[in-house]
Amino acid sequence: MRKFLISIPMYFFGAYALLGYVMLMLIFIGILLTPLLGSILDIDVLGNVISIFEVLLNGGAVGWITLAWTFGQFFIAHALHKYFRSILKT
């Protein structure tokens, strides 16, 4: 029963961290495809990413906190997944 109860948050945080890594890879692929398909599809992924950073960094302390939380939550989820996995192995 203990292993089952620990495995639920472990898999949840693992899936959430994986979602963040997939989103990061999709943004990276979008940036790489922008020179090829940018004029056809009218997309500008790099410009959108830069403007998100610009808006958040110009927002003062709240912007910095939002920036840290938005991108740090996936790393926190990965750390929690590893923590629960280590508890499950012992």
C-alpha positions as a printed Julia matrix, in Angstrom:
90×3 Matrix{Float64}:
  0.0    0.0     0.0
  2.89   2.36    0.82
  4.48   1.84   -2.59
  1.19   2.51   -4.32
  0.63   5.76   -2.44
  4.16   6.98   -3.18
  4.0    5.96   -6.83
  0.98   8.2    -7.55
  2.77  11.55   -6.96
  5.99  10.11   -8.42
  4.32   9.37  -11.76
  2.36  12.64  -11.68
  5.48  14.76  -11.19
  7.39  12.68  -13.72
  4.7   13.22  -16.36
  4.56  16.93  -15.57
  8.33  17.28  -15.93
  8.18  15.35  -19.2
  5.49  17.73  -20.43
  7.81  20.67  -19.75
 10.67  19.03  -21.62
  8.4   18.27  -24.59
  7.24  21.89  -24.66
 10.86  23.06  -24.58
 11.75  20.78  -27.49
  8.74  21.98  -29.49
  9.81  25.6   -28.98
 13.34  24.68  -30.07
 12.06  22.89  -33.19
  9.81  25.86  -33.93
 12.78  28.21  -33.72
 14.75  26.0   -36.09
 11.86  25.75  -38.57
 11.13  29.48  -38.61
 13.7   30.31  -41.34
 12.32  27.53  -43.54
  8.57  27.95  -43.0
  8.33  31.44  -41.54
  7.33  33.2   -44.73
  4.88  30.48  -45.74
  3.1   30.02  -42.4
  3.72  33.54  -41.05
  5.2   32.29  -37.75
  7.88  33.93  -35.64
  8.61  31.64  -32.7
 11.88  33.29  -31.7
 10.28  36.75  -31.76
  7.45  35.52  -29.54
  9.86  33.93  -27.05
 11.94  37.11  -26.93
  8.87  39.26  -26.36
  7.68  36.99  -23.52
 11.07  37.39  -21.82
 11.01  41.15  -22.47
  7.55  41.6   -20.95
  8.39  39.48  -17.92
 11.74  41.13  -17.28
 10.22  44.6   -17.58
  7.56  43.65  -15.03
  9.81  44.24  -12.03
  9.88  41.81   -9.13
  6.58  40.18  -10.11
  7.92  39.54  -13.6
 11.11  37.98  -12.25
  9.1   35.73   -9.91
  6.78  34.74  -12.75
  9.75  34.01  -15.0
 11.4   31.85  -12.34
  8.17  30.0   -11.57
  7.14  29.48  -15.2
 10.38  27.82  -16.23
 11.44  26.45  -12.85
  8.3   24.44  -12.14
  9.32  21.67  -14.52
 12.72  21.33  -12.85
 11.03  21.25   -9.45
  8.69  18.54  -10.73
 11.7   16.54  -11.96
 13.4   16.88   -8.58
 10.24  15.74   -6.78
  9.95  12.78   -9.15
 13.52  11.75   -8.33
 12.85  12.2    -4.6
  9.74  10.01   -4.65
 11.57   7.43   -6.77
 14.36   7.27   -4.19
 11.8    6.78   -1.41
 10.12   4.05   -3.42
 13.4    2.14   -3.91
 14.19   2.04   -0.19
